[in-house]
Amino acid sequence: MDPSDPEGAEGRLPGERMRRTAWIWAIGSAAWTFDAIVNLHYHNRPHAELALMVAIMFAIAWAYYSRAQGR
């Protein structure tokens, strides 16, 4: 980090990079939801429940970081 640039590289604020990657959380949530649906179809309920919990965690992270974009 350049000491003459206190806001970080190219004038970006430190948290801006995380706000710009909020879409990754949305894609992860969709992928885990799809995994849960496939496992329910094949009657693998324990794995489907675990996949759904992970999908919910990804959705919460997506909501948090996408809301940070409006700040």
N, CA, C and O atoms as a CHARMM CRD file, in Angstrom:
* protein
*
  284
    1    1 MET  N      0.84000  -1.17700   0.00000 PROA 1      0.00000
    2    1 MET  CA     0.00000   0.00000   0.00000 PROA 1      0.00000
    3    1 MET  C      0.88500   1.23900   0.00000 PROA 1      0.00000
    4    1 MET  O      1.84900   1.33800   0.75900 PROA 1      0.00000
    5    2 ASP  N      0.54100   2.15800  -0.84800 PROA 2      0.00000
    6    2 ASP  CA     1.30300   3.39200  -0.98800 PROA 2      0.00000
    7    2 ASP  C      0.94400   4.34700   0.14700 PROA 2      0.00000
    8    2 ASP  O     -0.23300   4.66500   0.32200 PROA 2      0.00000
    9    3 PRO  N      1.93000   4.81600   0.92700 PROA 3      0.00000
   10    3 PRO  CA     1.61400   5.70200   2.05100 PROA 3      0.00000
   11    3 PRO  C      0.99500   7.03200   1.60000 PROA 3      0.00000
   12    3 PRO  O      0.31000   7.68500   2.38600 PROA 3      0.00000
   13    4 SER  N      1.22500   7.43700   0.35600 PROA 4      0.00000
   14    4 SER  CA     0.64000   8.68700  -0.11700 PROA 4      0.00000
   15    4 SER  C     -0.81100   8.52200  -0.54100 PROA 4      0.00000
   16    4 SER  O     -1.47100   9.50300  -0.88400 PROA 4      0.00000
   17    5 ASP  N     -1.31800   7.28600  -0.52100 PROA 5      0.00000
   18    5 ASP  CA    -2.70600   6.99600  -0.90700 PROA 5      0.00000
   19    5 ASP  C     -3.41800   6.35900   0.28000 PROA 5      0.00000
   20    5 ASP  O     -3.51900   5.13300   0.32300 PROA 5      0.00000
   21    6 PRO  N     -3.92100   7.13700   1.25400 PROA 6      0.00000
   22    6 PRO  CA    -4.48500   6.57000   2.48100 PROA 6      0.00000
   23    6 PRO  C     -5.77900   5.78800   2.27900 PROA 6      0.00000
   24    6 PRO  O     -6.15600   5.00400   3.15000 PROA 6      0.00000
   25    7 GLU  N     -6.46100   5.97500   1.17100 PROA 7      0.00000
   26    7 GLU  CA    -7.72900   5.26400   0.95700 PROA 7      0.00000
   27    7 GLU  C     -7.53100   3.90700   0.30400 PROA 7      0.00000
   28    7 GLU  O     -8.50400   3.17900   0.11200 PROA 7      0.00000
   29    8 GLY  N     -6.33600   3.55200  -0.03500 PROA 8      0.00000
   30    8 GLY  CA    -6.09500   2.26500  -0.66800 PROA 8      0.00000
   31    8 GLY  C     -5.78300   2.45100  -2.13800 PROA 8      0.00000
   32    8 GLY  O     -5.74200   3.57600  -2.63600 PROA 8      0.00000
   33    9 ALA  N     -5.56500   1.35400  -2.82500 PROA 9      0.00000
   34    9 ALA  CA    -5.20500   1.38900  -4.23200 PROA 9      0.00000
   35    9 ALA  C     -6.30200   2.02500  -5.07200 PROA 9      0.00000
   36    9 ALA  O     -7.48200   1.71000  -4.91700 PROA 9      0.00000
   37   10 GLU  N     -5.90700   2.90100  -5.94200 PROA 10     0.00000
   38   10 GLU  CA    -6.79400   3.55800  -6.90100 PROA 10     0.00000
   39   10 GLU  C     -7.91900   4.33800  -6.23100 PROA 10     0.00000
   40   10 GLU  O     -8.97800   4.51500  -6.83300 PROA 10     0.00000
   41   11 GLY  N     -7.71900   4.80500  -5.01000 PROA 11     0.00000
   42   11 GLY  CA    -8.70600   5.63100  -4.34300 PROA 11     0.00000
   43   11 GLY  C     -9.91900   4.88800  -3.81200 PROA 11     0.00000
   44   11 GLY  O    -10.88600   5.52300  -3.39100 PROA 11     0.00000
   45   12 ARG  N     -9.89700   3.58500  -3.82000 PROA 12     0.00000
   46   12 ARG  CA   -11.03600   2.81500  -3.31500 PROA 12     0.00000
   47   12 ARG  C    -10.99300   2.72200  -1.80300 PROA 12     0.00000
   48   12 ARG  O     -9.92100   2.66000  -1.20300 PROA 12     0.00000
   49   13 LEU  N    -12.15400   2.71200  -1.20200 PROA 13     0.00000
   50   13 LEU  CA   -12.23600   2.50600   0.23600 PROA 13     0.00000
   51   13 LEU  C    -12.00000   1.03800   0.54400 PROA 13     0.00000
   52   13 LEU  O    -12.27000   0.19600  -0.31200 PROA 13     0.00000
   53   14 PRO  N    -11.50600   0.69200   1.73500 PROA 14     0.00000
   54   14 PRO  CA   -11.18300  -0.70400   2.04400 PROA 14     0.00000
   55   14 PRO  C    -12.35200  -1.68100   1.89300 PROA 14     0.00000
   56   14 PRO  O    -12.13200  -2.80300   1.43700 PROA 14     0.00000
   57   15 GLY  N    -13.56500  -1.31300   2.24800 PROA 15     0.00000
   58   15 GLY  CA   -14.68700  -2.24100   2.17300 PROA 15     0.00000
   59   15 GLY  C    -15.36400  -2.30900   0.82300 PROA 15     0.00000
   60   15 GLY  O    -16.26400  -3.12600   0.62500 PROA 15     0.00000
   61   16 GLU  N    -14.95100  -1.46700  -0.11200 PROA 16     0.00000
   62   16 GLU  CA   -15.62200  -1.42500  -1.41100 PROA 16     0.00000
   63   16 GLU  C    -15.45100  -2.71700  -2.18900 PROA 16     0.00000
   64   16 GLU  O    -16.36800  -3.13100  -2.89900 PROA 16     0.00000
   65   17 ARG  N    -14.30800  -3.35600  -2.07300 PROA 17     0.00000
   66   17 ARG  CA   -14.07900  -4.60700  -2.79500 PROA 17     0.00000
   67   17 ARG  C    -15.07500  -5.66900  -2.35800 PROA 17     0.00000
   68   17 ARG  O    -15.56600  -6.42900  -3.19200 PROA 17     0.00000
   69   18 MET  N    -15.38700  -5.73700  -1.05600 PROA 18     0.00000
   70   18 MET  CA   -16.34300  -6.72600  -0.56800 PROA 18     0.00000
   71   18 MET  C    -17.75400  -6.40700  -1.04900 PROA 18     0.00000
   72   18 MET  O    -18.52700  -7.31700  -1.34800 PROA 18     0.00000
   73   19 ARG  N    -18.09600  -5.12400  -1.12600 PROA 19     0.00000
   74   19 ARG  CA   -19.42100  -4.75100  -1.61900 PROA 19     0.00000
   75   19 ARG  C    -19.56400  -5.08900  -3.09100 PROA 19     0.00000
   76   19 ARG  O    -20.65100  -5.45200  -3.54100 PROA 19     0.00000
   77   20 ARG  N    -18.48100  -4.97400  -3.84400 PROA 20     0.00000
   78   20 ARG  CA   -18.53800  -5.28100  -5.27500 PROA 20     0.00000
   79   20 ARG  C    -18.67500  -6.77400  -5.54300 PROA 20     0.00000
   80   20 ARG  O    -19.07400  -7.16000  -6.64200 PROA 20     0.00000
   81   21 THR  N    -18.36100  -7.60900  -4.58800 PROA 21     0.00000
   82   21 THR  CA   -18.43100  -9.05600  -4.79100 PROA 21     0.00000
   83   21 THR  C    -19.66800  -9.67500  -4.15200 PROA 21     0.00000
   84   21 THR  O    -19.69700 -10.88200  -3.91400 PROA 21     0.00000
   85   22 ALA  N    -20.68300  -8.87400  -3.87000 PROA 22     0.00000
   86   22 ALA  CA   -21.90000  -9.40000  -3.25000 PROA 22     0.00000
   87   22 ALA  C    -22.58400 -10.42900  -4.14000 PROA 22     0.00000
   88   22 ALA  O    -23.25100 -11.33200  -3.63400 PROA 22     0.00000
   89   23 TRP  N    -22.43100 -10.31000  -5.45200 PROA 23     0.00000
   90   23 TRP  CA   -23.07900 -11.24200  -6.37000 PROA 23     0.00000
   91   23 TRP  C    -22.57500 -12.67000  -6.17800 PROA 23     0.00000
   92   23 TRP  O    -23.30300 -13.62000  -6.46400 PROA 23     0.00000
   93   24 ILE  N    -21.34900 -12.83700  -5.70200 PROA 24     0.00000
   94   24 ILE  CA   -20.80900 -14.18500  -5.47300 PROA 24     0.00000
   95   24 ILE  C    -21.64400 -14.90700  -4.41700 PROA 24     0.00000
   96   24 ILE  O    -21.88400 -16.10900  -4.53500 PROA 24     0.00000
   97   25 TRP  N    -22.08700 -14.18700  -3.39100 PROA 25     0.00000
   98   25 TRP  CA   -22.90900 -14.78300  -2.34900 PROA 25     0.00000
   99   25 TRP  C    -24.25800 -15.21900  -2.91600 PROA 25     0.00000
  100   25 TRP  O    -24.78700 -16.25700  -2.52000 PROA 25     0.00000
  101   26 ALA  N    -24.82000 -14.43300  -3.84200 PROA 26     0.00000
  102   26 ALA  CA   -26.10300 -14.78500  -4.45700 PROA 26     0.00000
  103   26 ALA  C    -25.96900 -16.05400  -5.29400 PROA 26     0.00000
  104   26 ALA  O    -26.83900 -16.92300  -5.24700 PROA 26     0.00000
  105   27 ILE  N    -24.89200 -16.16400  -6.05500 PROA 27     0.00000
  106   27 ILE  CA   -24.67200 -17.36100  -6.87400 PROA 27     0.00000
  107   27 ILE  C    -24.45400 -18.57800  -5.98300 PROA 27     0.00000
  108   27 ILE  O    -24.95500 -19.66300  -6.27900 PROA 27     0.00000
  109   28 GLY  N    -23.70900 -18.40500  -4.89500 PROA 28     0.00000
  110   28 GLY  CA   -23.49300 -19.51000  -3.95400 PROA 28     0.00000
  111   28 GLY  C    -24.79800 -19.97600  -3.32800 PROA 28     0.00000
  112   28 GLY  O    -25.02600 -21.17500  -3.16800 PROA 28     0.00000
  113   29 SER  N    -25.64800 -19.02600  -2.97600 PROA 29     0.00000
  114   29 SER  CA   -26.94000 -19.37700  -2.40100 PROA 29     0.00000
  115   29 SER  C    -27.79600 -20.14900  -3.40100 PROA 29     0.00000
  116   29 SER  O    -28.44600 -21.13100  -3.04100 PROA 29     0.00000
  117   30 ALA  N    -27.79400 -19.70600  -4.65600 PROA 30     0.00000
  118   30 ALA  CA   -28.56500 -20.40800  -5.68700 PROA 30     0.00000
  119   30 ALA  C    -28.01900 -21.81700  -5.91700 PROA 30     0.00000
  120   30 ALA  O    -28.79000 -22.76200  -6.08800 PROA 30     0.00000
  121   31 ALA  N    -26.70000 -21.95800  -5.92300 PROA 31     0.00000
  122   31 ALA  CA   -26.09800 -23.27700  -6.15000 PROA 31     0.00000
  123   31 ALA  C    -26.43600 -24.24300  -5.01200 PROA 31     0.00000
  124   31 ALA  O    -26.76100 -25.40500  -5.25700 PROA 31     0.00000
  125   32 TRP  N    -26.35900 -23.76000  -3.76400 PROA 32     0.00000
  126   32 TRP  CA   -26.68500 -24.63100  -2.63400 PROA 32     0.00000
  127   32 TRP  C    -28.17500 -24.95900  -2.59400 PROA 32     0.00000
  128   32 TRP  O    -28.55500 -26.05600  -2.18600 PROA 32     0.00000
  129   33 THR  N    -29.02000 -24.02200  -3.01300 PROA 33     0.00000
  130   33 THR  CA   -30.45400 -24.30400  -3.08300 PROA 33     0.00000
  131   33 THR  C    -30.72700 -25.37100  -4.13300 PROA 33     0.00000
  132   33 THR  O    -31.52300 -26.28200  -3.90300 PROA 33     0.00000
  133   34 PHE  N    -30.07200 -25.26200  -5.28300 PROA 34     0.00000
  134   34 PHE  CA   -30.21000 -26.28100  -6.33300 PROA 34     0.00000
  135   34 PHE  C    -29.75200 -27.64200  -5.81500 PROA 34     0.00000
  136   34 PHE  O    -30.39400 -28.65900  -6.07700 PROA 34     0.00000
  137   35 ASP  N    -28.64200 -27.65800  -5.07900 PROA 35     0.00000
  138   35 ASP  CA   -28.14000 -28.90200  -4.50500 PROA 35     0.00000
  139   35 ASP  C    -29.16100 -29.51000  -3.54300 PROA 35     0.00000
  140   35 ASP  O    -29.36100 -30.72500  -3.53200 PROA 35     0.00000
  141   36 ALA  N    -29.80400 -28.66700  -2.73800 PROA 36     0.00000
  142   36 ALA  CA   -30.82800 -29.16600  -1.80900 PROA 36     0.00000
  143   36 ALA  C    -32.00800 -29.76900  -2.56800 PROA 36     0.00000
  144   36 ALA  O    -32.52700 -30.81600  -2.18200 PROA 36     0.00000
  145   37 ILE  N    -32.43000 -29.11400  -3.64200 PROA 37     0.00000
  146   37 ILE  CA   -33.56200 -29.62400  -4.43000 PROA 37     0.00000
  147   37 ILE  C    -33.21300 -30.96200  -5.06900 PROA 37     0.00000
  148   37 ILE  O    -34.02900 -31.88300  -5.06100 PROA 37     0.00000
  149   38 VAL  N    -32.01200 -31.07600  -5.62200 PROA 38     0.00000
  150   38 VAL  CA   -31.58500 -32.33900  -6.24700 PROA 38     0.00000
  151   38 VAL  C    -31.54700 -33.44700  -5.20700 PROA 38     0.00000
  152   38 VAL  O    -31.98500 -34.56400  -5.48200 PROA 38     0.00000
  153   39 ASN  N    -31.03200 -33.15800  -4.01600 PROA 39     0.00000
  154   39 ASN  CA   -30.95700 -34.18500  -2.98500 PROA 39     0.00000
  155   39 ASN  C    -32.32400 -34.56300  -2.44400 PROA 39     0.00000
  156   39 ASN  O    -32.53600 -35.71100  -2.05400 PROA 39     0.00000
  157   40 LEU  N    -33.25100 -33.62200  -2.41400 PROA 40     0.00000
  158   40 LEU  CA   -34.62400 -33.99000  -2.04900 PROA 40     0.00000
  159   40 LEU  C    -35.23700 -34.90600  -3.09900 PROA 40     0.00000
  160   40 LEU  O    -35.96600 -35.84100  -2.76800 PROA 40     0.00000
  161   41 HSD  N    -34.94100 -34.63800  -4.35800 PROA 41     0.00000
  162   41 HSD  CA   -35.45500 -35.47700  -5.44000 PROA 41     0.00000
  163   41 HSD  C    -34.95500 -36.92000  -5.30700 PROA 41     0.00000
  164   41 HSD  O    -35.69100 -37.87000  -5.57400 PROA 41     0.00000
  165   42 TYR  N    -33.70000 -37.06700  -4.89200 PROA 42     0.00000
  166   42 TYR  CA   -33.11900 -38.40200  -4.73800 PROA 42     0.00000
  167   42 TYR  C    -33.29500 -38.94600  -3.32000 PROA 42     0.00000
  168   42 TYR  O    -32.63600 -39.91500  -2.94300 PROA 42     0.00000
  169   43 HSD  N    -34.16800 -38.33700  -2.54300 PROA 43     0.00000
  170   43 HSD  CA   -34.54200 -38.80700  -1.20400 PROA 43     0.00000
  171   43 HSD  C    -33.35200 -38.87800  -0.24700 PROA 43     0.00000
  172   43 HSD  O    -33.25900 -39.79300   0.57200 PROA 43     0.00000
  173   44 ASN  N    -32.45800 -37.91800  -0.35500 PROA 44     0.00000
  174   44 ASN  CA   -31.31800 -37.81800   0.55300 PROA 44     0.00000
  175   44 ASN  C    -31.55900 -36.61600   1.47000 PROA 44     0.00000
  176   44 ASN  O    -30.92300 -35.57100   1.33700 PROA 44     0.00000
  177   45 ARG  N    -32.48700 -36.79500   2.39500 PROA 45     0.00000
  178   45 ARG  CA   -32.93900 -35.67900   3.22200 PROA 45     0.00000
  179   45 ARG  C    -31.85800 -35.05900   4.11100 PROA 45     0.00000
  180   45 ARG  O    -31.81600 -33.83300   4.21400 PROA 45     0.00000
  181   46 PRO  N    -30.98800 -35.82800   4.75400 PROA 46     0.00000
  182   46 PRO  CA   -29.96500 -35.19000   5.60400 PROA 46     0.00000
  183   46 PRO  C    -29.05900 -34.23000   4.81700 PROA 46     0.00000
  184   46 PRO  O    -28.74900 -33.13200   5.28000 PROA 46     0.00000
  185   47 HSD  N    -28.64600 -34.66000   3.63100 PROA 47     0.00000
  186   47 HSD  CA   -27.79400 -33.78000   2.83100 PROA 47     0.00000
  187   47 HSD  C    -28.58200 -32.56800   2.33700 PROA 47     0.00000
  188   47 HSD  O    -28.03600 -31.46700   2.26400 PROA 47     0.00000
  189   48 ALA  N    -29.84300 -32.75600   2.00000 PROA 48     0.00000
  190   48 ALA  CA   -30.68600 -31.64600   1.53900 PROA 48     0.00000
  191   48 ALA  C    -30.86800 -30.60800   2.64200 PROA 48     0.00000
  192   48 ALA  O    -30.83100 -29.40600   2.37800 PROA 48     0.00000
  193   49 GLU  N    -31.06200 -31.06400   3.86800 PROA 49     0.00000
  194   49 GLU  CA   -31.21500 -30.12500   4.97900 PROA 49     0.00000
  195   49 GLU  C    -29.92800 -29.33600   5.21500 PROA 49     0.00000
  196   49 GLU  O    -29.96700 -28.12800   5.45100 PROA 49     0.00000
  197   50 LEU  N    -28.79600 -30.02300   5.14900 PROA 50     0.00000
  198   50 LEU  CA   -27.51300 -29.34000   5.31900 PROA 50     0.00000
  199   50 LEU  C    -27.29700 -28.32500   4.19500 PROA 50     0.00000
  200   50 LEU  O    -26.87200 -27.19800   4.45100 PROA 50     0.00000
  201   51 ALA  N    -27.58600 -28.71600   2.96100 PROA 51     0.00000
  202   51 ALA  CA   -27.42200 -27.80800   1.83000 PROA 51     0.00000
  203   51 ALA  C    -28.34000 -26.59700   1.96200 PROA 51     0.00000
  204   51 ALA  O    -27.95700 -25.48500   1.60100 PROA 51     0.00000
  205   52 LEU  N    -29.53400 -26.80500   2.47100 PROA 52     0.00000
  206   52 LEU  CA   -30.45800 -25.69400   2.65300 PROA 52     0.00000
  207   52 LEU  C    -29.95700 -24.73200   3.73600 PROA 52     0.00000
  208   52 LEU  O    -30.10600 -23.51800   3.59500 PROA 52     0.00000
  209   53 MET  N    -29.37500 -25.25200   4.79700 PROA 53     0.00000
  210   53 MET  CA   -28.80700 -24.38500   5.83600 PROA 53     0.00000
  211   53 MET  C    -27.65300 -23.54200   5.28600 PROA 53     0.00000
  212   53 MET  O    -27.53500 -22.35500   5.59000 PROA 53     0.00000
  213   54 VAL  N    -26.81500 -24.16900   4.48300 PROA 54     0.00000
  214   54 VAL  CA   -25.70500 -23.41500   3.87800 PROA 54     0.00000
  215   54 VAL  C    -26.24900 -22.36400   2.91400 PROA 54     0.00000
  216   54 VAL  O    -25.73000 -21.24900   2.85900 PROA 54     0.00000
  217   55 ALA  N    -27.29000 -22.70800   2.15300 PROA 55     0.00000
  218   55 ALA  CA   -27.90800 -21.75100   1.23200 PROA 55     0.00000
  219   55 ALA  C    -28.47300 -20.55500   1.98600 PROA 55     0.00000
  220   55 ALA  O    -28.37100 -19.42000   1.51900 PROA 55     0.00000
  221   56 ILE  N    -29.05900 -20.80000   3.13300 PROA 56     0.00000
  222   56 ILE  CA   -29.59900 -19.70200   3.94100 PROA 56     0.00000
  223   56 ILE  C    -28.46600 -18.80700   4.44200 PROA 56     0.00000
  224   56 ILE  O    -28.59700 -17.58300   4.44700 PROA 56     0.00000
  225   57 MET  N    -27.35900 -19.41300   4.86300 PROA 57     0.00000
  226   57 MET  CA   -26.21600 -18.61400   5.31000 PROA 57     0.00000
  227   57 MET  C    -25.67100 -17.75000   4.17300 PROA 57     0.00000
  228   57 MET  O    -25.32900 -16.58600   4.38400 PROA 57     0.00000
  229   58 PHE  N    -25.59000 -18.32000   2.96600 PROA 58     0.00000
  230   58 PHE  CA   -25.13000 -17.56100   1.80900 PROA 58     0.00000
  231   58 PHE  C    -26.10800 -16.43100   1.49000 PROA 58     0.00000
  232   58 PHE  O    -25.68100 -15.33400   1.13100 PROA 58     0.00000
  233   59 ALA  N    -27.40900 -16.68200   1.61600 PROA 59     0.00000
  234   59 ALA  CA   -28.41300 -15.65500   1.34000 PROA 59     0.00000
  235   59 ALA  C    -28.32100 -14.50500   2.33700 PROA 59     0.00000
  236   59 ALA  O    -28.48300 -13.34200   1.96500 PROA 59     0.00000
  237   60 ILE  N    -28.06300 -14.82500   3.59400 PROA 60     0.00000
  238   60 ILE  CA   -27.90700 -13.78200   4.61100 PROA 60     0.00000
  239   60 ILE  C    -26.66900 -12.93600   4.30500 PROA 60     0.00000
  240   60 ILE  O    -26.70900 -11.71000   4.40700 PROA 60     0.00000
  241   61 ALA  N    -25.57600 -13.59400   3.93000 PROA 61     0.00000
  242   61 ALA  CA   -24.35800 -12.85100   3.57100 PROA 61     0.00000
  243   61 ALA  C    -24.60200 -11.98000   2.34200 PROA 61     0.00000
  244   61 ALA  O    -24.12400 -10.84700   2.28600 PROA 61     0.00000
  245   62 TRP  N    -25.33600 -12.49100   1.36100 PROA 62     0.00000
  246   62 TRP  CA   -25.64600 -11.72000   0.16300 PROA 62     0.00000
  247   62 TRP  C    -26.48000 -10.48500   0.51700 PROA 62     0.00000
  248   62 TRP  O    -26.22300  -9.39000   0.01600 PROA 62     0.00000
  249   63 ALA  N    -27.47100 -10.66900   1.37800 PROA 63     0.00000
  250   63 ALA  CA   -28.31200  -9.53700   1.77800 PROA 63     0.00000
  251   63 ALA  C    -27.47700  -8.49200   2.51500 PROA 63     0.00000
  252   63 ALA  O    -27.65600  -7.29200   2.30800 PROA 63     0.00000
  253   64 TYR  N    -26.58300  -8.94100   3.35700 PROA 64     0.00000
  254   64 TYR  CA   -25.73900  -8.01000   4.11800 PROA 64     0.00000
  255   64 TYR  C    -24.82900  -7.20300   3.19200 PROA 64     0.00000
  256   64 TYR  O    -24.76300  -5.97800   3.29500 PROA 64     0.00000
  257   65 TYR  N    -24.12600  -7.89600   2.28500 PROA 65     0.00000
  258   65 TYR  CA   -23.17500  -7.19600   1.42800 PROA 65     0.00000
  259   65 TYR  C    -23.84800  -6.40800   0.31900 PROA 65     0.00000
  260   65 TYR  O    -23.30900  -5.38800  -0.11100 PROA 65     0.00000
  261   66 SER  N    -24.99200  -6.83700  -0.15400 PROA 66     0.00000
  262   66 SER  CA   -25.69100  -6.04800  -1.18100 PROA 66     0.00000
  263   66 SER  C    -26.29200  -4.79700  -0.57500 PROA 66     0.00000
  264   66 SER  O    -26.37000  -3.76700  -1.24500 PROA 66     0.00000
  265   67 ARG  N    -26.71700  -4.86000   0.67800 PROA 67     0.00000
  266   67 ARG  CA   -27.23300  -3.68000   1.35800 PROA 67     0.00000
  267   67 ARG  C    -26.11400  -2.68000   1.59200 PROA 67     0.00000
  268   67 ARG  O    -26.35200  -1.47200   1.60500 PROA 67     0.00000
  269   68 ALA  N    -24.89700  -3.17100   1.77700 PROA 68     0.00000
  270   68 ALA  CA   -23.75200  -2.27800   2.00300 PROA 68     0.00000
  271   68 ALA  C    -23.44200  -1.45100   0.76500 PROA 68     0.00000
  272   68 ALA  O    -22.78500  -0.41600   0.87400 PROA 68     0.00000
  273   69 GLN  N    -23.89500  -1.87500  -0.40500 PROA 69     0.00000
  274   69 GLN  CA   -23.64000  -1.12100  -1.62600 PROA 69     0.00000
  275   69 GLN  C    -24.35000   0.21200  -1.61600 PROA 69     0.00000
  276   69 GLN  O    -23.86600   1.17100  -2.21700 PROA 69     0.00000
  277   70 GLY  N    -25.48400   0.29500  -0.95000 PROA 70     0.00000
  278   70 GLY  CA   -26.24100   1.53600  -0.91800 PROA 70     0.00000
  279   70 GLY  C    -25.68100   2.58300   0.02800 PROA 70     0.00000
  280   70 GLY  O    -26.12400   3.73200   0.00900 PROA 70     0.00000
  281   71 ARG  N    -24.74300   2.21900   0.83100 PROA 71     0.00000
  282   71 ARG  CA   -24.18500   3.16100   1.82400 PROA 71     0.00000
  283   71 ARG  C    -23.29600   4.17600   1.18100 PROA 71     0.00000
  284   71 ARG  O    -22.74700   5.03900   1.86700 PROA 71     0.00000
